Amino acid sequence: MWLLKPDVSGLVSLGTLDGPTGRFDLPAGLDLDEFSVVDVSEEQFDGDPAHSGDSIVRGPLQA
């Protein structure tokens, strides 16, 4: 799970989603107006913490 800026110029990893729903702690001070897009991506557990570029679903954050 990731939060992204709408122009994809920045992203914040939230953690691994295990199942159809999840709850994640947000980093302190994270501006949800700035990081307003939710992204679920398919990631390999290969030690590379970067986004794989393979998004399964992406959309606006609904608070």
C-alpha positions as CSV (number, residue, x, y, z in Angstrom):
1,M,0.0,0.0,0.0
2,W,1.2,3.4,-0.9
3,L,0.1,7.0,-0.7
4,L,1.1,9.2,-3.7
5,K,1.0,12.8,-4.7
6,P,-1.6,13.2,-7.6
7,D,1.3,14.0,-10.0
8,V,3.2,10.8,-8.8
9,S,6.2,13.0,-7.9
10,G,6.3,11.5,-4.4
11,L,5.1,8.4,-2.6
12,V,5.0,7.0,0.9
13,S,4.9,3.3,1.7
14,L,2.3,2.3,4.2
15,G,3.1,-1.4,4.4
16,T,1.8,-4.8,3.2
17,L,-1.8,-5.5,2.5
18,D,-2.7,-9.0,3.5
19,G,-6.3,-9.7,2.4
20,P,-9.1,-7.5,0.9
21,T,-8.9,-4.8,3.7
22,G,-6.3,-3.4,6.0
23,R,-5.5,-0.7,8.6
24,F,-2.3,1.3,8.4
25,D,-0.6,3.8,10.7
26,L,0.3,7.0,8.9
27,P,3.6,8.7,9.4
28,A,3.5,11.6,11.8
29,G,3.0,14.9,10.0
30,L,2.0,13.4,6.7
31,D,-0.1,15.9,4.7
32,L,-3.1,13.9,3.3
33,D,-4.0,16.9,1.1
34,E,-0.6,16.4,-0.6
35,F,-0.5,12.6,-0.6
36,S,-4.1,12.1,-1.6
37,V,-3.9,9.0,-3.9
38,V,-4.0,5.4,-2.6
39,D,-2.1,2.8,-4.6
40,V,-2.0,-0.9,-4.2
41,S,0.8,-2.5,-6.1
42,E,2.1,-6.0,-6.6
43,E,5.6,-6.2,-5.0
44,Q,8.3,-8.8,-5.0
45,F,9.9,-9.5,-1.6
46,D,13.3,-9.0,-3.0
47,G,14.8,-6.5,-0.6
48,D,14.1,-3.6,-2.9
49,P,11.8,-1.2,-1.0
50,A,10.9,0.9,-4.2
51,H,7.5,0.7,-5.9
52,S,7.4,-2.1,-8.5
53,G,5.6,0.1,-11.1
54,D,2.9,-2.6,-11.2
55,S,-0.2,-1.0,-9.7
56,I,-3.2,-3.2,-9.2
57,V,-5.6,-0.4,-8.3
58,R,-5.1,3.4,-7.7
59,G,-7.6,6.1,-6.7
60,P,-8.3,9.1,-4.6
61,L,-8.1,8.7,-0.8
62,Q,-11.5,8.7,0.8
63,A,-11.3,9.8,4.4
